[in-house]
Amino acid sequence: MAFKKIKTLDELQTWRQNLDGKLAFVPTMGALHDGHLSLVKEGLKRASQVIVSIYVNPTQFAPHEDFDQYPRQIEDDIRKLKEVGAQTVWLPDTQDIYPNGPEITVHAGEIAKTLEGEFRPHFFDGVTTVVARLFECVKPDIAIFGEKDFQQLQVIRHMAETQKLPIEIIGAPIIRDENGLALSSRNAYLSVEEYKIAIQLNRIMKEMADGQIDEKQAHQKLLEADFDKIDYCCSRNSATLKPENPNHILAAVWLGKTRLIDNMPMLAVK
């Protein structure tokens, strides 16, 4: 089957109406890496068709964030999608997603108010708004998101449940490089020296996850490792993201202008 590149909403709707079999959907903002491609592979296991969207969503960026600088490399992304076996890519424009102009129309729930929500209060409303619109347009049976953005995954699950969407939300495991750094499009911003610091995040989180160090000690170690700022590095309950009954470590730290996030299950849950 030939790879299909869809650009207009009319073309997408015609394609969807004529599609047979189960459809898996992988929404992305492009700058694809092996983490994204692992989501495509998961979709191919679960459905006969996989469609990937590439759209850098303006409503999840605050004015001071990196919307204009966010890496865009469509042709390289399409090459990678073809190689991994995705059958279709949708490249919507902003008029398709926001016919009335970029504005928030779907608000995230209570689970969005902690952690990322404290530091990026605009973010999850932008995510739920764009994902709800993408779901409306694509009408997938399955949607696949990476567990690296763990809170985002829980927010989207909550949104799907609240709106009673007939879509199965799948979380796919984090893909890491050979040094344990969780893959992210923003890793491209790291200098050689910053990368050497970044790979220590995973090691320090593991020490916290298996009970060797507590939250205060983890913060101290991160600062000693030369991370510039810690938004959070804490243990939370994976379902509620509240401190009660913690079983998961979540972290967001800064290196220069690059913000890294990561998470992992606790190994020594009391």
N, C-alpha and C positions, 0 to 999 in steps of 0.2 A: 504494500500500500504506500502510495507516495505521501511524503510529508506535506502537510497543508499549513499555510500561513494565512490567518484570518485577520483582516484589518478593520472591517466595518461591523457595526452591530447587526445590520441587516444580513450580512453574510454569515455571521455567527448564528443567528436565529434560524436561517434556512438550513445550515449545516446540522444544527441540533435537532430540528424537526425530522430530518432524514436519517438520523443516526440510529442504528440498531445496537442492542447490547448495553452492558453496564458502563457508565462513564465515570472515570476518576478525574479529579481536578486538582492541580497544584498551582495556587496563586503565588506569584513572585514579584519582586521589584527588579529582577534582572541581575546582572553581574554574577552569573551563575557559577557555582563551585560544586565540588563533590557532594556537599550536604544537600543542595537542591536536587542534584541528580539522583541521590538516594531516595528522595521522595517520589521521583518519577518511577524508579525501579519498584518501589512499594506499590505504586498505583498499577503498574503493569501486572503485578501478582494478583491484584484484586479485581481488575476490570478489563474489559476487552479494548477499551479506548482510554487514552490519557491525553488531556488537554492542559497545557501550561499557559498561564497568562503572564505577561511582562508589562508592568505598569508601576511607575514610581509615583506613589500616592501623596499628593501635597497636603492632605488634611492631617496626616500623622507626623508632620514636621512642624516644630515651632519656628517662629521667625529667625531665631538665632542658630538653628540647626542646619544640617548639611544637604538640604534639598538640591540646591544647584550643583553642588560638588559630588553628589551621590553618583557612583560609577555607572555609566551607561555604555553597553557594548553589545548591541543587538545582534549583529552578524555572528560574533563569536558565541553568543548565547544560543543562537539557532543551530550552529554547527554542533555544539555539545548536546543539544536536545536530539538532533538527528542521530548522533552516535549512540546515545543511550536507549533509543527506541521509542521516544515520544512520537505520537502520530500528528499532533496538531499544536500550534501555538496561536494565541490570540494577542494582538497588539492593540489594545484599545487606546483611544485618545480621551482627553479629559471631557470632551463633549458627550462621549458614550457613557462615562461613569457618572459625571455630574452635569446632566443636561441643564440644570438651573444654576450652574456655577458651583465651585467647591464649597460645600457647607456640610456641617454635621447634621445627620438625620437619624442616626441610630446611636443611642448612648449605651456605653458599657455598664455592667452591673456593679454590685458591691465589691466583687472580687478584684475589680480594676483599681480600687482606691488606694491599695497598699503598694509597697515596693516601687515598681515602675511608675505607678500612678502618683506617688508622692513626688517623684523627681521629674516626671514628664506628664503633667496632668492633662495635657491635650491629646496624648498619644493613643490611648485605647479607644476613645470615641472616634478617632480617625480610622483606626483599624476596623472596628465593628461597622462603621459606615461603609467603607470600601468593600469589605468582605461580604456584607449583606447585598450590596449592589452587584458584585461579581457573581454571587450565588444566584441572584435573580436573573441575570443574563445567561449564565452557563447552564443552570439547572442540572448540576451534577448529582449522581447517586452517592458518591464518596468524595470527600475533600481531605487532603493530606497536608499536614503542617509539621514542621520540625520541632522536636522537644527542646532544642536550644532556646527557643523563645517560649519558655515553659508557661509563664503567666499568660502570654498571648494565647497559647493553646487552650488554657482553661477559660479565658474570657470568651473565646470563640465557641467553645463547647456550651458555655452558659447561654450565649446569645442564641445558638441553634435550638437549645432546649426551650428557652423563653418564647421564641418565635414559632416553635413547633415545626421547624424545617425538616422535611423528609430527607435529610442528608446525614450520612454516617461520617463523623469527624474522627480521623485517624491521626495519632501522634507517632511520628517516626523517630528512631533513636538519633542522638547527636553524633555527627561525624567529626572526628578529630584528626589533626595532622600527626606526624610521627612523634612530635613532642608533647602531645596531649592538648594543644590549643584547639578549642572548638572553632570549626570553620565558620567564617563570616565574610560577607562582601567588604565589610569595613576593615578587615585585616590588611587589606591592600594599602591602607593609610600608614601602617606601622613602618618605622625605619628599622634598619638592621639591629640597632641597639635596643629599640623599644620592643622588638620581637623577643629578644633574649630575656627581657623582663616579663613580657606577656605570658610566656610558657610556664612561669612559676605560679600563675593563678591556679591552674589545675592541681598542682602539687599541694598547695596550701589548702585548697578546698577538700582534697582527699584526706588530709590530716584532720580536718574538722569533721568530715563525714564519718570517719572511723573512730572518732572520740578522742584522738590524741590531744587536740587543742580545742578551746572554747571560742566563742565569737570574739571576745576581747583580744585573745591571743592571735586569732586569725587576722584581725585588723592590724595589730602591731606588726605581724610578719609581712603583710602586704606593703605596709609603709616602709619597712626595712628593705624590702625587695625593690624599692624605688617606684612603686605605683604612685601616681601624683595625687589621686583622690579616690576615696571609697564612698560610693553612694550607699551601698549596703553589702554585707556578707553575713548571712544569717540563716538560721534553721526555721523552717515553717512546715505546716501541714500541707501536703501536696494537693489535697482536694479543696481546702478552704483558703490557703495561703495565710492563715492566722498562726500566731506563735504557739497556740495550744496543740498538744500532741504532735510535735514536729517529727517529720520523717524525710525531709528534703532540704538540701542546702541550695541557696540561690545567692548570686553575687552580681554586682555591677561596679566596675572600677574604671578609672581613667588613666590613660597613658598619653600625655600631650593632649592633642585634640581628638584622640580616638577613645570611644567608650566601648568597653568589652563587657559582655554578659555571659554568664555560664550557670549551670546548675547540675546537681547530681543527687541521687538518693543517699540517705544516710545509711551507713553500714552497721552502726551500733545504736539502733533505736531502742530506747529504754521502755 
